[in-house]
Amino acid sequence: MVRGGKNCSIAMGVLTVLLAVSGLYGIAKAENAVSPGGLKSFGTMGKAVYPFTEGSKTEAELFRHEGKGCLNHMWFGVNWKDWERMRIRVYVDGEETASIDFEMFLGHGIGYKDKAGPWGTKRIGKTGQPSGVYNTYRIPFGASVRVTAQLAPGDDKNKRFWYIIRGVENLPVVFNGVRLPDNARLKLHRLEDYTAETLEEIDLCKTSRPGMLYQVTIAAHSTKLTFLESCVRAYIDGAEDPLMASSGLEDYFLGTYYFNLGTYQNEVAGLTHLSKEDKSFSAYRFHEEDPIFFQRGLRLTIRCGAQVEGQVHNKRLQTWKAPPTTYTAYVWTYEW
């Protein structure tokens, strides 16, 4: 006991610190816990319904709910031409223009109508053929929520549709122990079919409100894959110098060497389409585990190619030129 006294004291000290940290962590988790007494589930489904009475002219209401809460599940089952391009809209708190308005596939991280599957993560996935796409986006609302669907332009016939929509009243939005403010709302910023010139820096998202970057989907094509050299830049709170969010475009989506091993999907990022023939790709990236917060706004950009200088270990100007490239980008943010 005497010979081991010093070592025992050190061990006890480390154990005390670990217990204290664990206790604080437990307290923090408990503070963010929600009492189930105030929670109430709600939802609906459509089984073989025909909601599009005038084809693509109809914005069919799928669901409406009054009160305060959070949508947390949507699933869609369909089988007709161009269903991947139908639009889903979510109107929050009586807004006239939906703050969430997406094409079916792009809203689930998939570009170029790529039907590959099954695959799935906790937030998005495609588990069937030709459809079976789902999401578990947390979509908070304070007074009401309304979900609609509209067929792709020019599709004039009514269609048979299956869907599930569900949520929970009074459910807060919590990521990594951080509870978002009650007035936080999920927003979708879209850039659609924009052709950028060589080395042009383009805005994917620009907002002046406080918030958190949540998810990014990009679909792009060109004549060469050198557009994948682009670095993602986040200009936070009006800063002139950006936070460099990646060392390349495929790196941002956790790929490498122009996605040389093909498609993949995981909880953080996924490559949902890749064609070496027509030089196209689509991918998604979630920021739940590495959130990017901003207090006075965010401007998120990429370049058509890349140009960097002044790095610690390589100060010379480095340039990677890419031919004109056409981009579609969906940037999801929580703002308050």
TIKE-241546 format. One record per residue (C-alpha): x, y negated, z. Coordinates in Angstrom, 2 decimals, padded with zeros to 5 digits. Layout:
GUMAR | x | y | z
GUMAR | X | Y | Z
...
***
This chain:
GUMAR | x | y | z
GUMAR | 000.00 | 000.00 | 000.00
GUMAR | 002.85 | -002.35 | 000.86
GUMAR | 004.76 | -001.55 | -002.36
GUMAR | 001.63 | -002.13 | -004.42
GUMAR | 000.51 | -005.24 | -002.56
GUMAR | 001.68 | -007.77 | -005.15
GUMAR | 000.28 | -005.84 | -008.10
GUMAR | -002.99 | -005.28 | -006.27
GUMAR | -003.29 | -009.01 | -005.57
GUMAR | -002.74 | -009.85 | -009.25
GUMAR | -005.25 | -007.23 | -010.33
GUMAR | -007.81 | -008.50 | -007.85
GUMAR | -007.26 | -012.06 | -009.09
GUMAR | -007.83 | -011.05 | -012.71
GUMAR | -010.91 | -009.07 | -011.72
GUMAR | -012.30 | -012.07 | -009.82
GUMAR | -011.84 | -014.31 | -012.87
GUMAR | -013.47 | -011.76 | -015.17
GUMAR | -016.42 | -011.38 | -012.83
GUMAR | -016.80 | -015.14 | -012.59
GUMAR | -016.72 | -015.54 | -016.38
GUMAR | -019.20 | -012.70 | -016.77
GUMAR | -021.46 | -014.31 | -014.21
GUMAR | -021.36 | -017.66 | -015.99
GUMAR | -022.04 | -015.94 | -019.30
GUMAR | -024.98 | -014.15 | -017.74
GUMAR | -026.32 | -017.40 | -016.35
GUMAR | -025.96 | -019.09 | -019.75
GUMAR | -027.79 | -016.22 | -021.41
GUMAR | -030.49 | -016.33 | -018.75
GUMAR | -030.97 | -020.07 | -019.24
GUMAR | -031.68 | -019.45 | -022.92
GUMAR | -034.00 | -016.55 | -022.23
GUMAR | -037.68 | -017.04 | -023.00
GUMAR | -040.48 | -016.01 | -020.68
GUMAR | -042.70 | -013.55 | -022.58
GUMAR | -045.75 | -014.98 | -020.85
GUMAR | -045.94 | -017.93 | -023.28
GUMAR | -045.37 | -015.90 | -026.42
GUMAR | -048.07 | -014.62 | -028.74
GUMAR | -047.58 | -012.82 | -032.04
GUMAR | -049.60 | -013.75 | -035.12
GUMAR | -049.60 | -012.80 | -038.78
GUMAR | -051.34 | -011.38 | -041.79
GUMAR | -050.91 | -009.04 | -044.74
GUMAR | -052.21 | -008.71 | -048.26
GUMAR | -052.81 | -005.23 | -049.66
GUMAR | -053.35 | -005.06 | -053.43
GUMAR | -054.89 | -008.55 | -053.48
GUMAR | -055.40 | -010.75 | -056.57
GUMAR | -054.79 | -014.33 | -055.35
GUMAR | -053.70 | -015.99 | -058.64
GUMAR | -057.09 | -016.83 | -060.13
GUMAR | -055.64 | -019.08 | -062.87
GUMAR | -052.29 | -017.39 | -063.29
GUMAR | -049.30 | -019.71 | -062.86
GUMAR | -051.63 | -022.70 | -062.40
GUMAR | -052.71 | -021.27 | -059.04
GUMAR | -050.78 | -022.04 | -055.88
GUMAR | -052.31 | -019.24 | -053.84
GUMAR | -052.51 | -019.67 | -050.09
GUMAR | -051.27 | -016.50 | -048.41
GUMAR | -051.39 | -017.60 | -044.79
GUMAR | -052.24 | -020.52 | -042.53
GUMAR | -051.75 | -020.88 | -038.77
GUMAR | -052.43 | -023.72 | -036.36
GUMAR | -050.34 | -024.31 | -033.24
GUMAR | -046.67 | -024.33 | -032.27
GUMAR | -044.38 | -021.43 | -033.07
GUMAR | -041.95 | -019.82 | -035.45
GUMAR | -042.29 | -017.62 | -038.52
GUMAR | -039.86 | -014.73 | -038.28
GUMAR | -040.80 | -012.15 | -040.91
GUMAR | -041.84 | -012.07 | -044.57
GUMAR | -041.96 | -009.08 | -046.93
GUMAR | -043.09 | -008.95 | -050.57
GUMAR | -043.99 | -006.04 | -052.82
GUMAR | -044.74 | -006.69 | -056.50
GUMAR | -044.33 | -005.12 | -059.94
GUMAR | -044.66 | -007.41 | -062.96
GUMAR | -042.44 | -009.25 | -065.41
GUMAR | -040.63 | -012.30 | -064.01
GUMAR | -041.82 | -011.70 | -060.45
GUMAR | -038.26 | -012.57 | -059.37
GUMAR | -038.99 | -016.18 | -060.40
GUMAR | -042.29 | -016.63 | -058.58
GUMAR | -042.17 | -019.38 | -055.97
GUMAR | -042.81 | -019.09 | -052.26
GUMAR | -043.51 | -022.34 | -050.40
GUMAR | -043.72 | -023.01 | -046.67
GUMAR | -045.52 | -026.18 | -045.57
GUMAR | -044.72 | -027.19 | -042.00
GUMAR | -046.79 | -029.51 | -039.79
GUMAR | -049.13 | -030.68 | -042.53
GUMAR | -046.47 | -031.88 | -044.97
GUMAR | -047.67 | -032.55 | -048.52
GUMAR | -044.46 | -031.40 | -050.18
GUMAR | -043.09 | -028.11 | -048.89
GUMAR | -039.74 | -028.46 | -047.16
GUMAR | -039.09 | -024.81 | -048.07
GUMAR | -039.71 | -024.01 | -051.73
GUMAR | -037.79 | -021.12 | -053.32
GUMAR | -037.74 | -018.71 | -056.21
GUMAR | -038.29 | -015.21 | -054.86
GUMAR | -034.83 | -013.78 | -055.60
GUMAR | -032.75 | -016.89 | -054.98
GUMAR | -034.54 | -017.39 | -051.67
GUMAR | -033.19 | -014.00 | -050.65
GUMAR | -029.63 | -014.59 | -051.84
GUMAR | -029.99 | -012.92 | -055.26
GUMAR | -029.18 | -014.54 | -058.61
GUMAR | -029.68 | -013.56 | -062.24
GUMAR | -032.61 | -011.25 | -061.44
GUMAR | -030.18 | -008.59 | -060.28
GUMAR | -032.34 | -005.67 | -059.16
GUMAR | -029.56 | -003.67 | -057.48
GUMAR | -030.62 | -001.97 | -054.27
GUMAR | -031.35 | -000.80 | -051.73
GUMAR | -029.42 | -003.08 | -049.40
GUMAR | -030.30 | -005.07 | -046.31
GUMAR | -029.09 | -007.15 | -043.39
GUMAR | -030.92 | -008.45 | -040.35
GUMAR | -031.91 | -011.64 | -042.23
GUMAR | -032.46 | -010.67 | -045.89
GUMAR | -032.58 | -007.59 | -048.06
GUMAR | -034.00 | -005.68 | -051.00
GUMAR | -034.96 | -002.13 | -050.13
GUMAR | -037.08 | -000.90 | -053.04
GUMAR | -037.53 | -000.85 | -056.79
GUMAR | -038.52 | -003.05 | -058.37
GUMAR | -039.23 | -005.12 | -055.27
GUMAR | -039.44 | -004.76 | -051.50
GUMAR | -037.61 | -007.99 | -050.59
GUMAR | -037.77 | -009.35 | -047.06
GUMAR | -036.44 | -012.10 | -044.83
GUMAR | -036.42 | -012.83 | -041.12
GUMAR | -035.66 | -016.55 | -041.38
GUMAR | -036.63 | -018.44 | -038.22
GUMAR | -039.00 | -021.15 | -039.50
GUMAR | -040.18 | -023.32 | -036.58
GUMAR | -043.25 | -025.56 | -036.65
GUMAR | -044.88 | -027.85 | -034.11
GUMAR | -048.52 | -028.07 | -035.20
GUMAR | -049.18 | -025.85 | -038.21
GUMAR | -047.66 | -023.70 | -040.94
GUMAR | -048.94 | -022.72 | -044.37
GUMAR | -047.41 | -020.23 | -046.83
GUMAR | -048.25 | -020.14 | -050.55
GUMAR | -047.15 | -018.30 | -053.69
GUMAR | -047.14 | -019.32 | -057.36
GUMAR | -046.36 | -017.22 | -060.42
GUMAR | -043.47 | -018.11 | -062.75
GUMAR | -044.30 | -020.81 | -065.32
GUMAR | -046.28 | -019.48 | -068.25
GUMAR | -047.51 | -016.34 | -066.49
GUMAR | -051.25 | -016.81 | -067.02
GUMAR | -052.70 | -013.51 | -065.80
GUMAR | -053.77 | -012.76 | -062.24
GUMAR | -051.54 | -010.20 | -060.49
GUMAR | -051.87 | -007.56 | -057.79
GUMAR | -049.78 | -008.56 | -054.79
GUMAR | -048.63 | -007.03 | -051.49
GUMAR | -047.15 | -009.10 | -048.67
GUMAR | -046.59 | -009.33 | -044.91
GUMAR | -046.15 | -012.58 | -042.96
GUMAR | -045.62 | -012.70 | -039.21
GUMAR | -044.46 | -015.03 | -036.42
GUMAR | -044.60 | -015.80 | -032.72
GUMAR | -046.18 | -018.77 | -030.95
GUMAR | -043.82 | -020.82 | -028.71
GUMAR | -040.74 | -018.88 | -029.86
GUMAR | -037.62 | -021.12 | -029.79
GUMAR | -034.75 | -020.89 | -032.29
GUMAR | -031.51 | -019.71 | -030.62
GUMAR | -028.19 | -018.97 | -032.31
GUMAR | -025.11 | -017.79 | -030.39
GUMAR | -026.52 | -018.99 | -027.09
GUMAR | -027.36 | -022.45 | -028.50
GUMAR | -031.04 | -023.30 | -028.37
GUMAR | -031.97 | -025.73 | -031.12
GUMAR | -034.11 | -028.76 | -030.20
GUMAR | -037.87 | -028.27 | -030.25
GUMAR | -038.13 | -030.68 | -033.18
GUMAR | -035.61 | -028.70 | -035.29
GUMAR | -037.02 | -027.76 | -038.69
GUMAR | -035.59 | -025.48 | -041.37
GUMAR | -035.02 | -027.35 | -044.65
GUMAR | -034.08 | -026.05 | -048.09
GUMAR | -031.91 | -028.25 | -050.33
GUMAR | -031.81 | -027.13 | -053.98
GUMAR | -029.50 | -027.79 | -056.91
GUMAR | -030.87 | -026.01 | -059.98
GUMAR | -029.18 | -025.29 | -063.32
GUMAR | -026.67 | -028.12 | -063.07
GUMAR | -023.74 | -028.00 | -065.49
GUMAR | -020.60 | -029.53 | -063.99
GUMAR | -017.60 | -030.70 | -065.99
GUMAR | -014.02 | -029.64 | -065.28
GUMAR | -012.93 | -030.70 | -061.76
GUMAR | -016.21 | -032.52 | -061.13
GUMAR | -017.15 | -032.52 | -057.44
GUMAR | -020.85 | -031.87 | -057.01
GUMAR | -023.18 | -032.22 | -054.03
GUMAR | -024.91 | -029.06 | -052.93
GUMAR | -026.59 | -030.78 | -049.99
GUMAR | -026.74 | -034.33 | -048.64
GUMAR | -028.64 | -035.32 | -045.51
GUMAR | -028.34 | -038.16 | -043.00
GUMAR | -030.06 | -036.37 | -040.13
GUMAR | -028.45 | -034.40 | -037.28
GUMAR | -028.52 | -030.66 | -037.64
GUMAR | -026.78 | -027.38 | -038.39
GUMAR | -025.72 | -025.74 | -041.64
GUMAR | -027.46 | -022.36 | -041.71
GUMAR | -027.17 | -020.57 | -045.06
GUMAR | -025.80 | -021.13 | -048.56
GUMAR | -026.62 | -019.23 | -051.76
GUMAR | -024.84 | -020.00 | -055.02
GUMAR | -025.45 | -018.55 | -058.49
GUMAR | -023.08 | -019.72 | -061.24
GUMAR | -021.84 | -018.80 | -064.70
GUMAR | -019.20 | -020.08 | -067.10
GUMAR | -016.81 | -018.88 | -069.82
GUMAR | -014.01 | -018.13 | -067.35
GUMAR | -014.06 | -017.06 | -063.70
GUMAR | -011.59 | -019.80 | -062.76
GUMAR | -014.55 | -021.75 | -061.35
GUMAR | -014.17 | -019.38 | -058.38
GUMAR | -011.10 | -021.38 | -057.34
GUMAR | -013.41 | -024.06 | -055.94
GUMAR | -013.08 | -024.94 | -052.23
GUMAR | -016.22 | -025.67 | -050.22
GUMAR | -016.02 | -029.08 | -048.54
GUMAR | -018.18 | -030.27 | -045.64
GUMAR | -018.20 | -034.05 | -045.09
GUMAR | -019.53 | -034.33 | -041.54
GUMAR | -021.11 | -037.49 | -040.09
GUMAR | -020.04 | -039.65 | -043.03
GUMAR | -016.36 | -038.69 | -042.85
GUMAR | -014.18 | -039.54 | -045.84
GUMAR | -011.99 | -036.49 | -045.27
GUMAR | -013.87 | -033.19 | -045.42
GUMAR | -013.77 | -030.11 | -043.28
GUMAR | -012.41 | -027.55 | -045.76
GUMAR | -014.78 | -024.63 | -045.34
GUMAR | -012.93 | -022.26 | -047.65
GUMAR | -009.78 | -021.70 | -049.70
GUMAR | -011.79 | -020.70 | -052.75
GUMAR | -015.38 | -020.01 | -053.74
GUMAR | -015.18 | -016.24 | -053.47
GUMAR | -013.28 | -016.73 | -050.18
GUMAR | -016.22 | -018.72 | -048.81
GUMAR | -018.41 | -015.68 | -049.40
GUMAR | -015.72 | -013.49 | -047.76
GUMAR | -014.59 | -012.03 | -051.08
GUMAR | -011.10 | -012.17 | -052.53
GUMAR | -009.30 | -012.04 | -055.89
GUMAR | -012.42 | -012.94 | -057.88
GUMAR | -014.48 | -010.23 | -056.12
GUMAR | -012.23 | -007.49 | -057.51
GUMAR | -014.00 | -004.67 | -055.61
GUMAR | -017.52 | -005.56 | -056.71
GUMAR | -020.73 | -006.25 | -054.80
GUMAR | -021.21 | -005.97 | -051.04
GUMAR | -023.66 | -007.18 | -048.37
GUMAR | -023.14 | -007.74 | -044.66
GUMAR | -024.54 | -009.88 | -041.85
GUMAR | -022.27 | -012.86 | -042.58
GUMAR | -022.01 | -012.87 | -046.38
GUMAR | -022.74 | -010.85 | -049.48
GUMAR | -022.11 | -010.67 | -053.22
GUMAR | -025.45 | -009.79 | -054.83
GUMAR | -024.50 | -010.10 | -058.50
GUMAR | -021.26 | -010.01 | -060.49
GUMAR | -020.74 | -009.76 | -064.24
GUMAR | -017.25 | -009.89 | -065.68
GUMAR | -018.80 | -009.90 | -069.16
GUMAR | -020.80 | -013.13 | -068.91
GUMAR | -018.68 | -014.55 | -066.04
GUMAR | -021.57 | -014.89 | -063.58
GUMAR | -022.04 | -014.26 | -059.88
GUMAR | -024.43 | -014.86 | -057.00
GUMAR | -023.70 | -014.66 | -053.28
GUMAR | -025.04 | -015.71 | -049.89
GUMAR | -023.30 | -016.94 | -046.74
GUMAR | -024.87 | -017.27 | -043.26
GUMAR | -023.48 | -019.60 | -040.58
GUMAR | -025.12 | -018.05 | -037.54
GUMAR | -021.78 | -016.79 | -036.18
GUMAR | -019.68 | -019.80 | -037.22
GUMAR | -022.15 | -022.72 | -037.12
GUMAR | -021.28 | -026.08 | -038.64
GUMAR | -023.01 | -028.82 | -036.64
GUMAR | -023.40 | -032.47 | -037.59
GUMAR | -024.78 | -035.47 | -035.70
GUMAR | -025.15 | -038.15 | -038.37
GUMAR | -025.46 | -036.17 | -041.56
GUMAR | -023.79 | -033.65 | -043.83
GUMAR | -022.61 | -033.70 | -047.42
GUMAR | -021.64 | -030.24 | -048.71
GUMAR | -019.75 | -030.07 | -052.01
GUMAR | -017.78 | -027.86 | -054.39
GUMAR | -015.64 | -028.65 | -057.40
GUMAR | -015.69 | -027.14 | -060.86
GUMAR | -012.25 | -025.69 | -060.31
GUMAR | -009.94 | -026.88 | -057.53
GUMAR | -007.49 | -029.61 | -056.67
GUMAR | -005.71 | -029.77 | -053.31
GUMAR | -002.69 | -031.60 | -051.97
GUMAR | -000.95 | -032.54 | -048.75
GUMAR | -001.19 | -029.16 | -047.04
GUMAR | 001.20 | -028.54 | -044.17
GUMAR | 003.13 | -025.82 | -045.97
GUMAR | 002.71 | -027.09 | -049.53
GUMAR | 002.37 | -030.85 | -049.95
GUMAR | 002.44 | -030.97 | -053.75
GUMAR | -000.71 | -031.51 | -055.78
GUMAR | -002.12 | -028.20 | -056.99
GUMAR | -004.75 | -027.99 | -059.74
GUMAR | -006.83 | -025.11 | -061.07
GUMAR | -009.00 | -026.21 | -064.00
GUMAR | -012.27 | -024.48 | -064.85
GUMAR | -014.45 | -024.89 | -067.94
GUMAR | -017.90 | -026.47 | -067.62
GUMAR | -019.92 | -024.31 | -065.24
GUMAR | -023.67 | -024.08 | -064.54
GUMAR | -024.64 | -023.87 | -060.88
GUMAR | -027.78 | -023.18 | -058.90
GUMAR | -027.39 | -023.62 | -055.15
GUMAR | -029.74 | -023.19 | -052.19
GUMAR | -028.51 | -024.80 | -048.96
GUMAR | -030.54 | -024.10 | -045.82
GUMAR | -030.14 | -026.45 | -042.86
GUMAR | -031.82 | -026.92 | -039.52
GUMAR | -032.40 | -030.64 | -038.98
GUMAR | -033.88 | -032.66 | -036.15
***
